[in-house]
Every structure is written in structure tokens, then in C-alpha cells.
Amino acid sequence: MSLCLAFAPRVAGADEDGAPRDPKDAPIAPGVEKRAPYQGRPQVRLDQLVFPEVDGGAALERHFRRTLSQAARKADWGAGSGAKIEYRVTVEALDLRLEDGVLRVRCTALGRLPKGKSARSHIEFGGAPSERPALLRRVLEIVARGVVTRLAALERERRRR
């Protein structure tokens, strides 16, 4: 006696009948908003940067500017290609101290958008004293991404209203 089972494979993105459905109509998880179609990226510009005086400050400031620019390009500002967004950043504190053989770097930055919205990012990070330049760059990268990400969220929220 032989047993033969026949079945039709289910296709991802198909209805119960097996008919394909439009992927745009696929259900979204609860609590997740459906995004508008991609409309390009806005022109985002750093209007002003205030950076403290530190050893190797020019190179650190260039690195910080570059990191801010990269973070701004990757961030979702909630605006299309015709929009222009300007922001300002002030590095309020960039302190180094040697504590029990560990170099501790503390950095605080404040970012501002027009119309009074602002975001502050703060971090204290430790590492080997022999790796001072790499540690400073790492801390500045983290702070830059934090400030820009929060500013982008504030701008998205403002444009949604």
C-alpha cells in the first residue's frame, strides 16, 4: 500500500488562496508606524561648532566635524530632498583625568535646532593612557552620534505635527 500526500507550497506574501498580494499592503507589527515613501534626503548643515581648547584640538575638531557630518547624513530627519536643516553644536566639556592608571575622558555636547529645540549628550569613558588619541576620537564619535540622533528625532517630531 502506498500513501501519496499532495500539498501546495505557501508563497510568502500570498493570501489564503495562494494569490500573491502587494507587499505594501502587508500588515505592520502593532505599535509600528507605516512610513511615508522615500522622498530623498534633506540638506543638513552644521551652522556653528564651538570646540574647547585642548592639546591636539585642531585634529580633534576636524574629526568631530566629520563625525557630525556622517551622523547627519545617516539620520532620518523626517524631511525630503527640498528641505534645509541647520543645527549648532557646542562641546561644553572635554575633560581628561588619570585615575588609578586609567585615563578617563568626560565629554558633554549640546546641539541646538532653530526654534529652541536642543539635545545634550554626555559620556564618561575610560581606557589605557597609552591609547589617548584613539580614546578621545572614540568618545567624540559617540557624543556626536548621540547629539545628531536626538536632534533628528526632535526635527522628525516637529515636522509630523
Phi, psi and omega per residue, in radians:
M1 nan 2.338 3.130
S2 -2.064 2.551 -3.122
L3 -2.041 2.221 -3.112
C4 -2.116 2.133 3.099
L5 -1.922 2.286 3.104
A6 -2.016 2.381 3.088
F7 -2.583 2.711 3.110
A8 -1.815 2.262 3.132
P9 -1.187 2.492 3.084
R10 -1.466 2.352 3.131
V11 -1.701 2.293 3.093
A12 -1.080 2.375 -3.132
G13 1.434 0.447 3.138
A14 -2.050 2.695 3.078
D15 -1.320 3.134 3.108
E16 -1.041 -0.565 -3.133
D17 -1.315 -0.227 -3.067
G18 1.678 -0.051 3.139
A19 -1.318 2.340 -3.128
P20 -1.121 2.521 3.089
R21 -2.063 2.822 -3.108
D22 -1.208 2.220 -3.127
P23 -1.084 -0.420 3.113
K24 -1.180 -0.405 -3.123
D25 -1.587 0.041 -3.123
A26 -1.077 2.513 -3.124
P27 -1.175 2.591 3.109
I28 -1.817 2.569 3.136
A29 -1.038 2.606 3.135
P30 -1.012 2.369 3.108
G31 1.507 -0.059 3.138
V32 -1.801 2.226 -3.121
E33 -1.409 2.558 3.050
K34 -1.423 2.218 -3.075
R35 -1.461 2.654 3.052
A36 -1.253 2.725 3.127
P37 -1.078 2.680 -3.104
Y38 -1.074 2.290 -3.093
Q39 -2.193 0.415 -3.120
G40 1.540 -3.130 -3.117
R41 -1.925 2.537 3.091
P42 -1.317 2.868 3.039
Q43 -1.517 1.941 -3.097
V44 -1.903 2.282 -3.044
R45 -2.351 2.358 3.024
L46 -1.382 1.972 -3.067
D47 -1.361 -0.733 -3.076
Q48 -2.680 2.448 3.067
L49 -2.271 2.187 3.052
V50 -1.921 2.074 -3.065
F51 -2.150 2.374 -3.082
P52 -1.270 2.801 3.074
E53 -1.354 2.035 3.068
V54 -2.464 2.866 3.060
D55 -1.104 2.287 -3.108
G56 1.263 0.442 -3.034
G57 -1.082 -0.619 -3.103
A58 -1.140 -0.778 3.132
A59 -1.182 -0.679 3.118
L60 -1.170 -0.677 3.114
E61 -1.130 -0.732 3.083
R62 -1.050 -0.771 3.127
H63 -1.090 -0.721 3.141
F64 -1.130 -0.765 3.094
R65 -1.043 -0.786 -3.133
R66 -1.093 -0.753 3.136
T67 -1.149 -0.710 3.075
L68 -1.059 -0.748 -3.141
S69 -1.101 -0.778 3.126
Q70 -1.122 -0.753 3.138
A71 -1.126 -0.678 3.139
A72 -1.164 -0.623 3.109
R73 -1.174 -0.647 -3.085
K74 -1.427 -0.376 -3.045
A75 -1.264 2.628 3.058
D76 -1.638 1.832 -3.087
W77 -1.553 -0.123 3.131
G78 1.323 0.361 -3.107
A79 -2.320 2.733 -3.130
G80 -1.578 -2.981 -3.022
S81 -1.190 -0.335 -3.137
G82 -1.482 -0.178 -3.059
A83 -1.434 2.615 3.067
K84 -2.166 2.195 -3.108
I85 -2.169 2.273 3.082
E86 -2.070 2.532 3.101
Y87 -2.508 2.797 3.127
R88 -2.188 2.573 3.116
V89 -2.330 2.356 3.046
T90 -2.139 2.128 3.030
V91 -1.472 1.828 -3.044
E92 -1.327 -0.613 -3.112
A93 -2.553 2.386 2.999
L94 -2.501 1.582 -3.016
D95 -1.972 2.465 3.075
L96 -2.142 2.420 3.051
R97 -2.613 2.522 3.118
L98 -1.684 2.151 -3.046
E99 -2.397 1.920 3.129
D100 0.973 0.734 3.109
G101 1.376 0.143 3.135
V102 -2.060 2.275 3.063
L103 -1.488 2.086 -3.124
R104 -1.852 2.217 3.128
V105 -1.995 2.221 3.114
R106 -2.084 2.276 -3.102
C107 -2.415 2.383 3.067
T108 -2.301 2.282 3.118
A109 -2.283 2.521 3.124
L110 -2.096 2.182 3.094
G111 -1.912 2.499 -3.127
R112 -2.284 2.454 2.992
L113 -1.860 2.804 3.009
P114 -1.040 2.774 -3.138
K115 1.270 0.378 2.943
G116 1.467 -0.037 3.130
K117 -1.325 2.408 -3.133
S118 -2.493 2.779 3.132
A119 -2.466 2.435 -3.141
R120 -2.095 2.417 3.091
S121 -2.178 2.360 -3.090
H122 -2.426 2.409 3.087
I123 -2.611 2.567 2.957
E124 -2.192 2.216 -2.976
F125 -2.375 2.518 -3.133
G126 -2.159 2.704 3.122
G127 -2.936 -3.025 -3.126
A128 -1.256 2.377 3.115
P129 -1.055 -0.479 3.137
S130 -1.236 -0.292 -3.119
E131 -1.859 0.613 -3.064
R132 -0.970 -0.903 -3.107
P133 -1.074 -0.742 3.135
A134 -1.151 -0.661 3.132
L135 -1.138 -0.760 3.102
L136 -1.084 -0.777 3.127
R137 -1.087 -0.738 -3.141
R138 -1.060 -0.795 3.140
V139 -1.099 -0.762 3.131
L140 -1.119 -0.638 3.094
E141 -1.099 -0.786 -3.115
I142 -1.109 -0.779 -3.129
V143 -1.143 -0.749 -3.135
A144 -1.071 -0.822 3.130
R145 -1.093 -0.683 3.130
G146 -1.104 -0.803 -3.125
V147 -1.135 -0.831 -3.083
V148 -1.156 -0.709 3.126
T149 -1.056 -0.752 -3.138
R150 -1.224 -0.692 3.088
L151 -1.092 -0.708 3.114
A152 -1.108 -0.689 3.107
A153 -1.132 -0.698 3.093
L154 -1.118 -0.725 3.131
E155 -1.170 -0.714 3.088
R156 -1.036 -0.788 -3.128
E157 -1.110 -0.729 3.130
R158 -1.119 -0.704 -3.123
R159 -1.277 -0.443 -3.138
R160 -1.234 -0.507 -3.101
R161 -1.257 nan nan
